[in-house]
């Protein structure tokens, strides 16, 4: 299945070891695609994975910051619980 090139597409030159290029060629032939399509799909998948990892890390950091804030708040009101006894 050929993919039409759009005016938003860009050409990117990448240097690969010969053995890796040959593996890509064999895989592309086996899947009925060209090397460019196979590389494009692989890069897209990797970018999605990296974006997910960055998002998860930022969420983890935000959670830890919130946990620290909650601990400080509890400490601020630690003595208030005993005032009504």
Buried (B, 14 or more C-beta within 10 A) or exposed (E): EEEEEEEEEEEEEEEEEEEEBEEBEEEBEEEEBBBBBBBBEEEEEEEEEEEEEEEEEEEEEEEEEEEEEEEEEEEEEEEEEEEEE
